[in-house]
Amino acid sequence: MSEPVVLINSFEVAAADAAPFITAWEEARDYLRAQPGYIDTALHQSLAPDAEFQFVNVAHWRSVEDFTAATRSPGFRAVAAGLAGYRSHPALYRPART
Amino acid sequence: MSEPVVLINSFEVAAADAAPFITAWEEARDYLRAQPGYIDTALHQSLAPDAEFQFVNVAHWRSVEDFTAATRSPGFRAVAAGLAGYRSHPALYRPART
């Protein structure tokens, strides 16, 4: 039943906000990687400072249930507040083709 | 000088178009993976059929130059025509944090 999932989250961040964004992202990552079901994560930064999505996070979780529990926890809401100012486009994915 | 890069391309695809989209994506993949500098690729499909981006492709290339040469080639333009009907958001990234 329970299959690994991939969170892909694209963030709209102005070039001038890259450093504070990364700091806020690291806080959220530090919380999430201690949660059950976390596998790994990778934050990507665009080569072009004016890209539509300057940052894209690709994270692997053991199951939808684990991801949902982690991101609905009160602890996550606290650390995620630092990212609330950046428009994001998160969704859960499955590997489809290679 | 030349560092590996990550292409992340988010596609807006209606749920009903998933199968033809995958067929078209596979054609482009088949062409690109024979080009110099191609490392790997992974097409992700969203769990929710109404996600903003139903598909996200994450591909690794040896360098910007290799990726640019591959995608500017006449052969690529021919196979990429099948994807032209889907709005996409491609950009090149570097790994920033894990």
N, CA and C atoms of all chains as a GROMACS GRO file, in nm:
protein
  588
    1MET      N    1   0.084  -0.120   0.000
    1MET     CA    2   0.000   0.000   0.000
    1MET      C    3   0.088   0.125   0.000
    2SER      N    4   0.171   0.130   0.098
    2SER     CA    5   0.245   0.254   0.120
    2SER      C    6   0.370   0.258   0.033
    3GLU      N    7   0.375   0.356  -0.057
    3GLU     CA    8   0.489   0.367  -0.150
    3GLU      C    9   0.564   0.497  -0.125
    4PRO      N   10   0.692   0.497  -0.157
    4PRO     CA   11   0.768   0.622  -0.144
    4PRO      C   12   0.710   0.731  -0.234
    5VAL      N   13   0.721   0.853  -0.187
    5VAL     CA   14   0.672   0.966  -0.266
    5VAL      C   15   0.782   1.072  -0.275
    6VAL      N   16   0.765   1.157  -0.375
    6VAL     CA   17   0.860   1.265  -0.398
    6VAL      C   18   0.786   1.397  -0.384
    7LEU      N   19   0.832   1.479  -0.292
    7LEU     CA   20   0.781   1.616  -0.283
    7LEU      C   21   0.864   1.702  -0.376
    8ILE      N   22   0.799   1.772  -0.468
    8ILE     CA   23   0.870   1.872  -0.548
    8ILE      C   24   0.804   2.006  -0.520
    9ASN      N   25   0.884   2.100  -0.472
    9ASN     CA   26   0.831   2.230  -0.433
    9ASN      C   27   0.914   2.340  -0.500
   10SER      N   28   0.849   2.414  -0.589
   10SER     CA   29   0.916   2.524  -0.660
   10SER      C   30   0.883   2.655  -0.590
   11PHE      N   31   0.987   2.733  -0.564
   11PHE     CA   32   0.970   2.857  -0.488
   11PHE      C   33   1.000   2.979  -0.575
   12GLU      N   34   0.915   3.079  -0.563
   12GLU     CA   35   0.939   3.208  -0.628
   12GLU      C   36   1.012   3.297  -0.528
   13VAL      N   37   1.139   3.321  -0.556
   13VAL     CA   38   1.223   3.397  -0.464
   13VAL      C   39   1.302   3.500  -0.544
   14ALA      N   40   1.298   3.626  -0.501
   14ALA     CA   41   1.378   3.728  -0.567
   14ALA      C   42   1.526   3.702  -0.541
   15ALA      N   43   1.610   3.740  -0.637
   15ALA     CA   44   1.753   3.713  -0.624
   15ALA      C   45   1.808   3.770  -0.492
   16ALA      N   46   1.761   3.886  -0.453
   16ALA     CA   47   1.812   3.950  -0.331
   16ALA      C   48   1.773   3.874  -0.206
   17ASP      N   49   1.674   3.788  -0.216
   17ASP     CA   50   1.627   3.714  -0.098
   17ASP      C   51   1.686   3.573  -0.090
   18ALA      N   52   1.782   3.542  -0.174
   18ALA     CA   53   1.833   3.404  -0.178
   18ALA      C   54   1.890   3.361  -0.042
   19ALA      N   55   1.972   3.445   0.019
   19ALA     CA   56   2.036   3.405   0.146
   19ALA      C   57   1.934   3.384   0.258
   20PRO      N   58   1.845   3.480   0.284
   20PRO     CA   59   1.745   3.454   0.389
   20PRO      C   60   1.652   3.338   0.356
   21PHE      N   61   1.624   3.317   0.228
   21PHE     CA   62   1.542   3.202   0.193
   21PHE      C   63   1.613   3.072   0.232
   22ILE      N   64   1.740   3.061   0.198
   22ILE     CA   65   1.815   2.939   0.230
   22ILE      C   66   1.818   2.916   0.381
   23THR      N   67   1.838   3.021   0.457
   23THR     CA   68   1.838   3.008   0.603
   23THR      C   69   1.704   2.953   0.652
   24ALA      N   70   1.596   3.008   0.600
   24ALA     CA   71   1.464   2.961   0.641
   24ALA      C   72   1.440   2.818   0.597
   25TRP      N   73   1.484   2.786   0.476
   25TRP     CA   74   1.467   2.649   0.424
   25TRP      C   75   1.544   2.550   0.512
   26GLU      N   76   1.664   2.588   0.554
   26GLU     CA   77   1.744   2.498   0.637
   26GLU      C   78   1.675   2.471   0.773
   27GLU      N   79   1.608   2.570   0.824
   27GLU     CA   80   1.535   2.549   0.950
   27GLU      C   81   1.424   2.445   0.932
   28ALA      N   82   1.351   2.459   0.823
   28ALA     CA   83   1.244   2.362   0.797
   28ALA      C   84   1.303   2.223   0.770
   29ARG      N   85   1.410   2.218   0.694
   29ARG     CA   86   1.477   2.089   0.667
   29ARG      C   87   1.525   2.022   0.796
   30ASP      N   88   1.585   2.101   0.884
   30ASP     CA   89   1.636   2.044   1.009
   30ASP      C   90   1.524   1.980   1.090
   31TYR      N   91   1.409   2.042   1.086
   31TYR     CA   92   1.295   1.982   1.158
   31TYR      C   93   1.248   1.856   1.086
   32LEU      N   94   1.231   1.865   0.955
   32LEU     CA   95   1.171   1.753   0.882
   32LEU      C   96   1.259   1.629   0.879
   33ARG      N   97   1.388   1.649   0.873
   33ARG     CA   98   1.472   1.530   0.859
   33ARG      C   99   1.478   1.447   0.987
   34ALA      N  100   1.426   1.501   1.094
   34ALA     CA  101   1.417   1.423   1.219
   34ALA      C  102   1.284   1.351   1.230
   35GLN      N  103   1.196   1.368   1.131
   35GLN     CA  104   1.062   1.308   1.140
   35GLN      C  105   1.060   1.168   1.077
   36PRO      N  106   0.970   1.081   1.125
   36PRO     CA  107   0.960   0.946   1.069
   36PRO      C  108   0.925   0.948   0.920
   37GLY      N  109   0.997   0.868   0.843
   37GLY     CA  110   0.966   0.856   0.701
   37GLY      C  111   1.047   0.946   0.610
   38TYR      N  112   1.120   1.041   0.668
   38TYR     CA  113   1.206   1.128   0.587
   38TYR      C  114   1.318   1.044   0.526
   39ILE      N  115   1.344   1.060   0.398
   39ILE     CA  116   1.454   0.988   0.333
   39ILE      C  117   1.568   1.084   0.298
   40ASP      N  118   1.540   1.182   0.212
   40ASP     CA  119   1.643   1.280   0.181
   40ASP      C  120   1.579   1.402   0.116
   41THR      N  121   1.659   1.504   0.094
   41THR     CA  122   1.608   1.624   0.029
   41THR      C  123   1.722   1.691  -0.046
   42ALA      N  124   1.688   1.766  -0.148
   42ALA     CA  125   1.790   1.839  -0.224
   42ALA      C  126   1.729   1.971  -0.271
   43LEU      N  127   1.791   2.079  -0.226
   43LEU     CA  128   1.748   2.212  -0.270
   43LEU      C  129   1.832   2.252  -0.390
   44HIS      N  130   1.764   2.291  -0.497
   44HIS     CA  131   1.832   2.334  -0.619
   44HIS      C  132   1.815   2.485  -0.637
   45GLN      N  133   1.923   2.550  -0.677
   45GLN     CA  134   1.917   2.694  -0.705
   45GLN      C  135   1.939   2.717  -0.853
   46SER      N  136   1.860   2.805  -0.912
   46SER     CA  137   1.870   2.826  -1.056
   46SER      C  138   2.001   2.896  -1.092
   47LEU      N  139   2.051   2.866  -1.209
   47LEU     CA  140   2.171   2.934  -1.257
   47LEU      C  141   2.139   3.079  -1.292
   48ALA      N  142   2.019   3.103  -1.339
   48ALA     CA  143   1.978   3.239  -1.376
   48ALA      C  144   1.907   3.305  -1.257
   49PRO      N  145   1.953   3.422  -1.214
   49PRO     CA  146   1.891   3.484  -1.096
   49PRO      C  147   1.746   3.527  -1.120
   50ASP      N  148   1.708   3.540  -1.247
   50ASP     CA  149   1.571   3.584  -1.275
   50ASP      C  150   1.479   3.468  -1.317
   51ALA      N  151   1.518   3.347  -1.284
   51ALA     CA  152   1.432   3.233  -1.318
   51ALA      C  153   1.297   3.246  -1.247
   52GLU      N  154   1.194   3.192  -1.309
   52GLU     CA  155   1.061   3.195  -1.248
   52GLU      C  156   1.065   3.131  -1.109
   53PHE      N  157   1.132   3.017  -1.099
   53PHE     CA  158   1.149   2.949  -0.970
   53PHE      C  159   1.298   2.948  -0.937
   54GLN      N  160   1.339   3.036  -0.848
   54GLN     CA  161   1.483   3.041  -0.818
   54GLN      C  162   1.529   2.918  -0.741
   55PHE      N  163   1.434   2.860  -0.664
   55PHE     CA  164   1.467   2.739  -0.588
   55PHE      C  165   1.364   2.630  -0.614
   56VAL      N  166   1.414   2.508  -0.622
   56VAL     CA  167   1.324   2.392  -0.630
   56VAL      C  168   1.377   2.286  -0.534
   57ASN      N  169   1.291   2.243  -0.446
   57ASN     CA  170   1.327   2.139  -0.350
   57ASN      C  171   1.268   2.005  -0.397
   58VAL      N  172   1.353   1.902  -0.395
   58VAL     CA  173   1.309   1.767  -0.430
   58VAL      C  174   1.340   1.676  -0.311
   59ALA      N  175   1.236   1.627  -0.246
   59ALA     CA  176   1.255   1.548  -0.124
   59ALA      C  177   1.185   1.414  -0.137
   60HIS      N  178   1.246   1.312  -0.080
   60HIS     CA  179   1.187   1.178  -0.082
   60HIS      C  180   1.138   1.141   0.056
   61TRP      N  181   1.018   1.085   0.060
   61TRP     CA  182   0.956   1.039   0.184
   61TRP      C  183   0.909   0.896   0.167
   62ARG      N  184   0.904   0.826   0.278
   62ARG     CA  185   0.868   0.684   0.274
   62ARG      C  186   0.724   0.663   0.230
   63SER      N  187   0.636   0.757   0.264
   63SER     CA  188   0.495   0.742   0.228
   63SER      C  189   0.426   0.878   0.237
   64VAL      N  190   0.312   0.886   0.171
   64VAL     CA  191   0.228   1.005   0.181
   64VAL      C  192   0.191   1.030   0.327
   65GLU      N  193   0.160   0.923   0.398
   65GLU     CA  194   0.116   0.938   0.536
   65GLU      C  195   0.225   1.001   0.623
   66ASP      N  196   0.348   0.954   0.604
   66ASP     CA  197   0.458   1.011   0.683
   66ASP      C  198   0.477   1.160   0.650
   67PHE      N  199   0.474   1.191   0.521
   67PHE     CA  200   0.492   1.331   0.482
   67PHE      C  201   0.381   1.419   0.540
   68THR      N  202   0.259   1.369   0.529
   68THR     CA  203   0.145   1.447   0.579
   68THR      C  204   0.154   1.467   0.730
   69ALA      N  205   0.189   1.361   0.802
   69ALA     CA  206   0.201   1.374   0.948
   69ALA      C  207   0.309   1.476   0.984
   70ALA      N  208   0.421   1.470   0.912
   70ALA     CA  209   0.532   1.561   0.945
   70ALA      C  210   0.495   1.706   0.919
   71THR      N  211   0.427   1.732   0.808
   71THR     CA  212   0.400   1.871   0.772
   71THR      C  213   0.274   1.926   0.838
   72ARG      N  214   0.199   1.840   0.902
   72ARG     CA  215   0.083   1.891   0.978
   72ARG      C  216   0.117   1.907   1.126
   73SER      N  217   0.235   1.869   1.165
   73SER     CA  218   0.271   1.877   1.306
   73SER      C  219   0.289   2.023   1.348
   74PRO      N  220   0.256   2.054   1.473
   74PRO     CA  221   0.275   2.192   1.521
   74PRO      C  222   0.421   2.238   1.508
   75GLY      N  223   0.514   2.146   1.530
   75GLY     CA  224   0.655   2.182   1.518
   75GLY      C  225   0.691   2.230   1.380
   76PHE      N  226   0.633   2.166   1.279
   76PHE     CA  227   0.663   2.208   1.142
   76PHE      C  228   0.604   2.345   1.114
   77ARG      N  229   0.484   2.367   1.162
   77ARG     CA  230   0.422   2.498   1.136
   77ARG      C  231   0.508   2.612   1.189
   78ALA      N  232   0.571   2.586   1.302
   78ALA     CA  233   0.657   2.690   1.362
   78ALA      C  234   0.776   2.720   1.271
   79VAL      N  235   0.846   2.613   1.226
   79VAL     CA  236   0.965   2.639   1.145
   79VAL      C  237   0.929   2.682   1.003
   80ALA      N  238   0.812   2.642   0.957
   80ALA     CA  239   0.773   2.678   0.820
   80ALA      C  240   0.732   2.824   0.808
   81ALA      N  241   0.712   2.889   0.919
   81ALA     CA  242   0.672   3.030   0.914
   81ALA      C  243   0.774   3.115   0.839
   82GLY      N  244   0.900   3.078   0.848
   82GLY     CA  245   1.005   3.152   0.778
   82GLY      C  246   0.997   3.143   0.628
   83LEU      N  247   0.924   3.044   0.578
   83LEU     CA  248   0.910   3.027   0.433
   83LEU      C  249   0.778   3.082   0.381
   84ALA      N  250   0.695   3.128   0.474
   84ALA     CA  251   0.558   3.166   0.435
   84ALA      C  252   0.555   3.286   0.341
   85GLY      N  253   0.659   3.367   0.343
   85GLY     CA  254   0.661   3.485   0.258
   85GLY      C  255   0.699   3.459   0.114
   86TYR      N  256   0.734   3.335   0.082
   86TYR     CA  257   0.775   3.301  -0.054
   86TYR      C  258   0.667   3.216  -0.120
   87ARG      N  259   0.623   3.258  -0.237
   87ARG     CA  260   0.520   3.181  -0.305
   87ARG      C  261   0.577   3.047  -0.349
   88SER      N  262   0.505   2.941  -0.316
   88SER     CA  263   0.558   2.808  -0.347
   88SER      C  264   0.454   2.724  -0.418
   89HIS      N  265   0.502   2.620  -0.484
   89HIS     CA  266   0.418   2.533  -0.566
   89HIS      C  267   0.449   2.388  -0.530
   90PRO      N  268   0.405   2.343  -0.414
   90PRO     CA  269   0.437   2.206  -0.372
   90PRO      C  270   0.336   2.104  -0.423
   91ALA      N  271   0.387   1.986  -0.456
   91ALA     CA  272   0.298   1.874  -0.488
   91ALA      C  273   0.375   1.744  -0.466
   92LEU      N  274   0.298   1.638  -0.448
   92LEU     CA  275   0.358   1.506  -0.429
   92LEU      C  276   0.356   1.428  -0.560
   93TYR      N  277   0.466   1.358  -0.586
   93TYR     CA  278   0.484   1.289  -0.713
   93TYR      C  279   0.528   1.145  -0.690
   94ARG      N  280   0.508   1.067  -0.795
   94ARG     CA  281   0.565   0.933  -0.801
   94ARG      C  282   0.660   0.929  -0.922
   95PRO      N  283   0.765   0.848  -0.914
   95PRO     CA  284   0.848   0.831  -1.032
   95PRO      C  285   0.765   0.768  -1.144
   96ALA      N  286   0.775   0.823  -1.264
   96ALA     CA  287   0.692   0.773  -1.375
   96ALA      C  288   0.777   0.709  -1.485
   97ARG      N  289   0.886   0.773  -1.521
   97ARG     CA  290   0.972   0.722  -1.627
   97ARG      C  291   1.114   0.767  -1.600
   98THR      N  292   1.211   0.687  -1.648
   98THR     CA  293   1.350   0.731  -1.646
   98THR      C  294   1.407   0.712  -1.786
   99MET      N  295   3.587   2.446  -1.461
   99MET     CA  296   3.493   2.540  -1.526
   99MET      C  297   3.356   2.474  -1.541
  100SER      N  298   3.359   2.361  -1.609
  100SER     CA  299   3.234   2.300  -1.647
  100SER      C  300   3.180   2.212  -1.535
  101GLU      N  301   3.065   2.247  -1.483
  101GLU     CA  302   3.007   2.171  -1.371
  101GLU      C  303   2.876   2.106  -1.414
  102PRO      N  304   2.843   1.995  -1.350
  102PRO     CA  305   2.714   1.931  -1.381
  102PRO      C  306   2.598   2.026  -1.351
  103VAL      N  307   2.493   2.013  -1.428
  103VAL     CA  308   2.375   2.096  -1.406
  103VAL      C  309   2.251   2.006  -1.402
  104VAL      N  310   2.146   2.061  -1.343
  104VAL     CA  311   2.020   1.990  -1.330
  104VAL      C  312   1.914   2.068  -1.405
  105LEU      N  313   1.853   2.004  -1.502
  105LEU     CA  314   1.736   2.063  -1.567
  105LEU      C  315   1.613   2.023  -1.488
  106ILE      N  316   1.535   2.121  -1.445
  106ILE     CA  317   1.406   2.089  -1.384
  106ILE      C  318   1.299   2.155  -1.471
  107ASN      N  319   1.209   2.074  -1.521
  107ASN     CA  320   1.107   2.124  -1.613
  107ASN      C  321   0.969   2.079  -1.564
  108SER      N  322   0.888   2.176  -1.524
  108SER     CA  323   0.752   2.147  -1.476
  108SER      C  324   0.654   2.168  -1.591
  109PHE      N  325   0.566   2.071  -1.611
  109PHE     CA  326   0.473   2.074  -1.724
  109PHE      C  327   0.329   2.085  -1.676
  110GLU      N  328   0.255   2.170  -1.742
  110GLU     CA  329   0.111   2.182  -1.718
  110GLU      C  330   0.040   2.090  -1.817
  111VAL      N  331  -0.014   1.982  -1.764
  111VAL     CA  332  -0.078   1.881  -1.849
  111VAL      C  333  -0.211   1.841  -1.787
  112ALA      N  334  -0.316   1.845  -1.866
  112ALA     CA  335  -0.447   1.801  -1.817
  112ALA      C  336  -0.443   1.651  -1.792
  113ALA      N  337  -0.522   1.605  -1.696
  113ALA     CA  338  -0.521   1.463  -1.660
  113ALA      C  339  -0.548   1.375  -1.782
  114ALA      N  340  -0.638   1.420  -1.867
  114ALA     CA  341  -0.674   1.340  -1.984
  114ALA      C  342  -0.562   1.328  -2.085
  115ASP      N  343  -0.463   1.416  -2.075
  115ASP     CA  344  -0.352   1.416  -2.171
  115ASP      C  345  -0.229   1.343  -2.119
  116ALA      N  346  -0.241   1.275  -2.005
  116ALA     CA  347  -0.122   1.215  -1.944
  116ALA      C  348  -0.055   1.114  -2.038
  117ALA      N  349  -0.132   1.026  -2.097
  117ALA     CA  350  -0.073   0.921  -2.181
  117ALA      C  351  -0.004   0.979  -2.304
  118PRO      N  352  -0.068   1.065  -2.383
  118PRO     CA  353   0.003   1.123  -2.497
  118PRO      C  354   0.122   1.209  -2.456
  119PHE      N  355   0.111   1.274  -2.341
  119PHE     CA  356   0.226   1.351  -2.295
  119PHE      C  357   0.345   1.259  -2.270
  120ILE      N  358   0.322   1.148  -2.200
  120ILE     CA  359   0.432   1.056  -2.170
  120ILE      C  360   0.494   1.002  -2.300
  121THR      N  361   0.412   0.971  -2.396
  121THR     CA  362   0.464   0.923  -2.525
  121THR      C  363   0.555   1.028  -2.589
  122ALA      N  364   0.510   1.152  -2.588
  122ALA     CA  365   0.591   1.259  -2.646
  122ALA      C  366   0.719   1.282  -2.566
  123TRP      N  367   0.707   1.274  -2.434
  123TRP     CA  368   0.825   1.293  -2.349
  123TRP      C  369   0.928   1.183  -2.377
  124GLU      N  370   0.880   1.061  -2.393
  124GLU     CA  371   0.972   0.950  -2.419
  124GLU      C  372   1.048   0.969  -2.551
  125GLU      N  373   0.980   1.026  -2.649
  125GLU     CA  374   1.050   1.053  -2.776
  125GLU      C  375   1.163   1.152  -2.756
  126ALA      N  376   1.135   1.258  -2.682
  126ALA     CA  377   1.240   1.357  -2.657
  126ALA      C  378   1.352   1.295  -2.573
  127ARG      N  379   1.315   1.217  -2.472
  127ARG     CA  380   1.416   1.150  -2.389
  127ARG      C  381   1.505   1.058  -2.473
  128ASP      N  382   1.444   0.981  -2.561
  128ASP     CA  383   1.523   0.888  -2.642
  128ASP      C  384   1.628   0.962  -2.725
  129TYR      N  385   1.589   1.077  -2.774
  129TYR     CA  386   1.686   1.155  -2.850
  129TYR      C  387   1.795   1.210  -2.757
  130LEU      N  388   1.755   1.270  -2.647
  130LEU     CA  389   1.852   1.339  -2.562
  130LEU      C  390   1.950   1.243  -2.495
  131ARG      N  391   1.905   1.125  -2.460
  131ARG     CA  392   1.998   1.039  -2.388
  131ARG      C  393   2.109   0.983  -2.475
  132ALA      N  394   2.099   1.004  -2.605
  132ALA     CA  395   2.208   0.965  -2.694
  132ALA      C  396   2.305   1.080  -2.718
  133GLN      N  397   2.277   1.196  -2.657
  133GLN     CA  398   2.362   1.313  -2.683
  133GLN      C  399   2.477   1.322  -2.582
  134PRO      N  400   2.590   1.383  -2.623
  134PRO     CA  401   2.704   1.396  -2.532
  134PRO      C  402   2.667   1.478  -2.407
  135GLY      N  403   2.707   1.425  -2.291
  135GLY     CA  404   2.686   1.500  -2.168
  135GLY      C  405   2.561   1.462  -2.092
  136TYR      N  406   2.473   1.385  -2.155
  136TYR     CA  407   2.353   1.338  -2.085
  136TYR      C  408   2.392   1.242  -1.972
  137ILE      N  409   2.338   1.261  -1.853
  137ILE     CA  410   2.368   1.170  -1.742
  137ILE      C  411   2.245   1.083  -1.710
  138ASP      N  412   2.137   1.146  -1.671
  138ASP     CA  413   2.015   1.069  -1.646
  138ASP      C  414   1.895   1.163  -1.642
  139THR      N  415   1.777   1.104  -1.633
  139THR     CA  416   1.655   1.184  -1.626
  139THR      C  417   1.550   1.107  -1.548
  140ALA      N  418   1.458   1.180  -1.488
  140ALA     CA  419   1.348   1.116  -1.415
  140ALA      C  420   1.223   1.201  -1.432
  141LEU      N  421   1.122   1.138  -1.491
  141LEU     CA  422   0.993   1.206  -1.505
  141LEU      C  423   0.906   1.169  -1.386
  142HIS      N  424   0.853   1.272  -1.319
  142HIS     CA  425   0.766   1.252  -1.203
  142HIS      C  426   0.622   1.288  -1.240
  143GLN      N  427   0.530   1.205  -1.194
  143GLN     CA  428   0.388   1.234  -1.217
  143GLN      C  429   0.320   1.262  -1.084
  144SER      N  430   0.239   1.365  -1.081
  144SER     CA  431   0.176   1.403  -0.954
  144SER      C  432   0.074   1.299  -0.909
  145LEU      N  433   0.062   1.285  -0.778
  145LEU     CA  434  -0.039   1.194  -0.723
  145LEU      C  435  -0.179   1.250  -0.747
  146ALA      N  436  -0.192   1.380  -0.744
  146ALA     CA  437  -0.322   1.444  -0.765
  146ALA      C  438  -0.338   1.481  -0.912
  147PRO      N  439  -0.445   1.434  -0.978
  147PRO     CA  440  -0.461   1.462  -1.121
  147PRO      C  441  -0.480   1.610  -1.152
  148ASP      N  442  -0.518   1.689  -1.052
  148ASP     CA  443  -0.542   1.831  -1.077
  148ASP      C  444  -0.426   1.919  -1.028
  149ALA      N  445  -0.310   1.860  -1.008
  149ALA     CA  446  -0.195   1.941  -0.964
  149ALA      C  447  -0.162   2.046  -1.070
  150GLU      N  448  -0.108   2.157  -1.025
  150GLU     CA  449  -0.070   2.264  -1.118
  150GLU      C  450   0.028   2.209  -1.223
  151PHE      N  451   0.124   2.130  -1.176
  151PHE     CA  452   0.220   2.068  -1.267
  151PHE      C  453   0.203   1.917  -1.256
  152GLN      N  454   0.135   1.858  -1.354
  152GLN     CA  455   0.112   1.714  -1.343
  152GLN      C  456   0.241   1.634  -1.363
  153PHE      N  457   0.335   1.692  -1.439
  153PHE     CA  458   0.462   1.624  -1.461
  153PHE      C  459   0.578   1.719  -1.431
  154VAL      N  460   0.682   1.663  -1.370
  154VAL     CA  461   0.806   1.739  -1.350
  154VAL      C  462   0.922   1.648  -1.390
  155ASN      N  463   1.003   1.697  -1.479
  155ASN     CA  464   1.120   1.623  -1.523
  155ASN      C  465   1.245   1.678  -1.454
  156VAL      N  466   1.327   1.589  -1.401
  156VAL     CA  467   1.454   1.628  -1.337
  156VAL      C  468   1.565   1.551  -1.408
  157ALA      N  469   1.649   1.623  -1.480
  157ALA     CA  470   1.753   1.559  -1.560
  157ALA      C  471   1.889   1.616  -1.525
  158HIS      N  472   1.990   1.530  -1.527
  158HIS     CA  473   2.126   1.572  -1.498
  158HIS      C  474   2.210   1.571  -1.626
  159TRP      N  475   2.285   1.678  -1.644
  159TRP     CA  476   2.373   1.693  -1.760
  159TRP      C  477   2.512   1.728  -1.710
  160ARG      N  478   2.611   1.690  -1.791
  160ARG     CA  479   2.750   1.710  -1.752
  160ARG      C  480   2.786   1.858  -1.746
  161SER      N  481   2.723   1.938  -1.830
  161SER     CA  482   2.755   2.082  -1.832
  161SER      C  483   2.643   2.158  -1.901
  162VAL      N  484   2.638   2.288  -1.875
  162VAL     CA  485   2.545   2.376  -1.946
  162VAL      C  486   2.568   2.367  -2.096
  163GLU      N  487   2.695   2.363  -2.134
  163GLU     CA  488   2.728   2.362  -2.276
  163GLU      C  489   2.672   2.237  -2.346
  164ASP      N  490   2.686   2.123  -2.280
  164ASP     CA  491   2.633   2.000  -2.339
  164ASP      C  492   2.481   2.006  -2.352
  165PHE      N  493   2.416   2.054  -2.246
  165PHE     CA  494   2.270   2.063  -2.250
  165PHE      C  495   2.224   2.158  -2.361
  166THR      N  496   2.292   2.271  -2.369
  166THR     CA  497   2.254   2.371  -2.469
  166THR      C  498   2.274   2.316  -2.610
  167ALA      N  499   2.386   2.249  -2.632
  167ALA     CA  500   2.412   2.193  -2.765
  167ALA      C  501   2.305   2.090  -2.801
  168ALA      N  502   2.270   2.006  -2.705
  168ALA     CA  503   2.172   1.901  -2.732
  168ALA      C  504   2.035   1.959  -2.766
  169THR      N  505   1.993   2.061  -2.691
  169THR     CA  506   1.857   2.112  -2.709
  169THR      C  507   1.847   2.214  -2.823
  170ARG      N  508   1.961   2.257  -2.874
  170ARG     CA  509   1.956   2.346  -2.990
  170ARG      C  510   1.975   2.270  -3.121
  171SER      N  511   1.998   2.142  -3.111
  171SER     CA  512   2.022   2.065  -3.232
  171SER      C  513   1.893   2.048  -3.312
  172PRO      N  514   1.904   2.041  -3.443
  172PRO     CA  515   1.784   2.021  -3.526
  172PRO      C  516   1.709   1.893  -3.489
  173GLY      N  517   1.784   1.788  -3.454
  173GLY     CA  518   1.719   1.662  -3.417
  173GLY      C  519   1.630   1.678  -3.296
  174PHE      N  520   1.672   1.758  -3.200
  174PHE     CA  521   1.589   1.778  -3.082
  174PHE      C  522   1.464   1.857  -3.116
  175ARG      N  523   1.480   1.956  -3.198
  175ARG     CA  524   1.361   2.037  -3.234
  175ARG      C  525   1.252   1.950  -3.295
  176ALA      N  526   1.296   1.851  -3.371
  176ALA     CA  527   1.198   1.762  -3.435
  176ALA      C  528   1.122   1.681  -3.329
  177VAL      N  529   1.196   1.619  -3.237
  177VAL     CA  530   1.127   1.535  -3.138
  177VAL      C  531   1.054   1.619  -3.034
  178ALA      N  532   1.101   1.742  -3.010
  178ALA     CA  533   1.038   1.825  -2.907
  178ALA      C  534   0.905   1.882  -2.954
  179ALA      N  535   0.877   1.871  -3.082
  179ALA     CA  536   0.751   1.925  -3.133
  179ALA      C  537   0.631   1.862  -3.063
  180GLY      N  538   0.645   1.736  -3.025
  180GLY     CA  539   0.536   1.667  -2.958
  180GLY      C  540   0.504   1.722  -2.820
  181LEU      N  541   0.599   1.796  -2.763
  181LEU     CA  542   0.578   1.854  -2.630
  181LEU      C  543   0.536   2.000  -2.637
  182ALA      N  544   0.535   2.055  -2.758
  182ALA     CA  545   0.514   2.198  -2.772
  182ALA      C  546   0.376   2.243  -2.725
  183GLY      N  547   0.281   2.153  -2.726
  183GLY     CA  548   0.146   2.190  -2.686
  183GLY      C  549   0.124   2.197  -2.536
  184TYR      N  550   0.225   2.162  -2.458
  184TYR     CA  551   0.212   2.163  -2.312
  184TYR      C  552   0.294   2.278  -2.255
  185ARG      N  553   0.232   2.360  -2.176
  185ARG     CA  554   0.306   2.473  -2.118
  185ARG      C  555   0.409   2.418  -2.019
  186SER      N  556   0.531   2.464  -2.035
  186SER     CA  557   0.638   2.412  -1.950
  186SER      C  558   0.718   2.524  -1.886
  187HIS      N  559   0.788   2.488  -1.781
  187HIS     CA  560   0.865   2.586  -1.702
  187HIS      C  561   1.005   2.530  -1.679
  188PRO      N  562   1.088   2.532  -1.783
  188PRO     CA  563   1.222   2.474  -1.769
  188PRO      C  564   1.323   2.575  -1.716
  189ALA      N  565   1.416   2.526  -1.636
  189ALA     CA  566   1.529   2.609  -1.595
  189ALA      C  567   1.642   2.517  -1.553
  190LEU      N  568   1.763   2.572  -1.557
  190LEU     CA  569   1.881   2.497  -1.516
  190LEU      C  570   1.919   2.534  -1.373
  191TYR      N  571   1.957   2.431  -1.297
  191TYR     CA  572   1.984   2.449  -1.154
  191TYR      C  573   2.117   2.386  -1.117
  192ARG      N  574   2.167   2.431  -1.004
  192ARG     CA  575   2.280   2.364  -0.939
  192ARG      C  576   2.232   2.315  -0.802
  193PRO      N  577   2.289   2.204  -0.755
  193PRO     CA  578   2.257   2.161  -0.618
  193PRO      C  579   2.302   2.269  -0.520
  194ALA      N  580   2.216   2.304  -0.426
  194ALA     CA  581   2.250   2.412  -0.332
  194ALA      C  582   2.264   2.360  -0.189
  195ARG      N  583   2.173   2.276  -0.146
  195ARG     CA  584   2.175   2.225  -0.010
  195ARG      C  585   2.112   2.086  -0.009
  196THR      N  586   2.158   2.002   0.084
  196THR     CA  587   2.089   1.875   0.105
  196THR      C  588   2.056   1.865   0.253
   0.00000   0.00000   0.00000
